[in-house]
C-alpha cells in the first residue's frame, strides 16, 4: 500500500477566477470572514500576505475539532491563478509526513472552476486517506464563493 498520495476535486463556483485567486493567493486572512465556522484565524508569522515564502498560522475546525496548522506559501502563480500551501507544523503532521494544498481557479463562463489538489505522504499504512480534508476544502470554497457573491 502506497503511503504517498494525491486527491483532487473540482468545485464550480459563480465567482470569477481572478476574484477567487485574489483571496487564496493575496488575502487568505479573508477566509476567516467568508468561512468563520471552518476557519477562525489566519495569522501572518513571516513575510507579507500575497507573497511567496510567507508563513501563515491557521486555527480551524475540522471534523468538529479545533485544529492548528502552520503553512508556508510555497507558490503564488498569478498567470495560472494557483496557490500552493505547504504544511510545516500542526495537527495534519500528526498523521502525515508531508501535506500540501494546491488550489487553482480557472475561468468558466461567468464563474470558474476551483481545482483542489492535496498531495501527501502518510506516516504509516493505517492512516486514512484525507477525504474529509478534501471535503473541508470544498466547503471553504463554497463559503468564499457565497461571500464574494454578496460583496
C-alpha positions in Angstrom: 0.0 0.0 0.0 1.4 3.4 -1.0 2.0 5.9 1.7 2.2 8.8 -0.8 -0.9 10.0 -2.4 -2.8 12.7 -4.2 -6.5 13.6 -4.1 -8.3 16.1 -6.3 -11.7 17.7 -6.6 -13.3 20.4 -8.8 -15.8 22.9 -7.4 -17.9 25.0 -9.8 -18.5 28.5 -8.4 -20.2 31.7 -9.6 -17.2 33.9 -8.7 -14.7 34.9 -11.3 -11.4 33.0 -11.2 -9.4 36.2 -10.6 -11.5 37.2 -7.6 -11.3 33.8 -6.0 -7.5 33.6 -6.6 -7.1 37.1 -5.1 -8.5 35.7 -1.8 -6.5 32.4 -1.9 -3.2 34.0 -3.0 -3.4 37.5 -1.8 -5.8 37.7 1.1 -6.0 34.3 2.8 -6.9 36.0 6.1 -10.3 37.0 4.5 -11.2 33.3 4.6 -12.0 33.9 8.3 -14.7 36.3 7.3 -16.1 34.1 4.5 -16.0 30.8 6.4 -15.9 31.6 10.1 -17.4 28.2 11.1 -14.4 26.5 9.4 -11.5 29.0 9.8 -11.2 31.1 12.9 -7.9 32.8 12.4 -5.2 33.2 9.7 -2.2 35.0 11.2 0.9 36.1 9.4 4.0 34.8 11.1 6.6 35.8 8.5 6.7 37.8 5.2 3.6 39.5 4.0 0.2 38.4 2.7 0.2 37.7 -1.0 3.9 36.9 -1.2 5.7 33.6 -1.8 7.6 32.4 1.2 5.2 33.9 3.7 4.3 31.8 6.8 0.7 31.6 7.9 -0.7 30.2 11.1 -4.3 28.9 11.0 -6.8 28.0 13.6 -9.6 25.9 12.1 -12.3 23.4 12.9 -12.1 20.1 11.1 -14.3 17.1 11.8 -15.8 19.0 14.7 -12.4 19.5 16.4 -10.3 22.7 16.9 -7.0 22.3 15.0 -4.0 24.3 14.0 -1.7 24.5 11.0 1.4 26.4 10.1 2.0 26.7 6.4 4.5 28.3 4.1 3.1 29.8 0.9 5.2 27.8 -1.5 4.0 29.4 -4.7 1.5 32.0 -6.0 1.1 31.8 -9.7 -1.0 34.9 -10.9 -0.9 33.7 -14.5 -2.4 30.3 -13.8 -4.3 31.6 -10.8 -3.0 28.9 -8.4 -1.6 29.0 -4.9 0.4 26.2 -3.1 0.4 25.9 0.7 2.9 23.5 2.4 2.1 22.4 5.9 5.2 22.8 8.1 3.6 22.3 11.6 0.3 21.4 13.2 -2.3 18.7 13.5 -2.1 17.3 10.0 1.6 16.4 10.6 0.5 14.0 13.4 -0.7 11.6 10.7 1.1 12.8 7.6 4.9 13.2 7.0 4.1 15.9 4.4 1.0 17.7 3.3 0.4 20.3 0.5 -2.7 22.1 -0.7 -2.7 23.3 -4.3 -5.7 25.4 -5.3 -6.3 26.7 -8.8 -9.1 28.8 -10.2 -9.9 28.5 -14.0 -12.5 30.8 -15.7 -15.6 29.1 -16.9 -18.4 31.2 -18.4 -19.3 33.9 -15.9 -17.9 31.9 -13.0 -15.0 29.5 -12.6 -13.8 26.0 -11.7 -11.8 25.7 -8.5 -9.5 22.7 -8.6 -8.0 21.5 -5.3 -5.1 19.0 -5.2 -4.0 17.5 -1.9 -0.5 16.0 -2.1 0.5 14.0 1.0 2.6 11.3 2.5 1.1 9.2 5.3 3.2 8.3 8.4 2.0 4.7 8.1 -0.4 2.5 6.2 -3.1 2.7 8.9 -3.6 6.4 8.3 -6.8 7.1 6.3 -6.8 9.0 3.0 -7.6 12.7 3.7 -11.1 12.5 2.3 -12.6 14.7 5.0 -9.9 17.4 4.4 -10.8 17.4 0.7 -14.5 17.9 1.8 -13.3 20.7 4.1 -11.6 22.5 1.1 -14.9 22.1 -0.9 -16.9 23.7 2.0 -14.5 26.6 2.4 -14.6 27.2 -1.4 -18.4 27.3 -1.4 -18.3 29.7 1.6 -15.8 32.0 -0.2 -18.0 31.9 -3.3 -21.1 32.9 -1.4 -19.2 35.7 0.5 -17.8 37.1 -2.7 -21.2 37.0 -4.4 -22.6 39.2 -1.6 -19.7 41.7 -1.8 
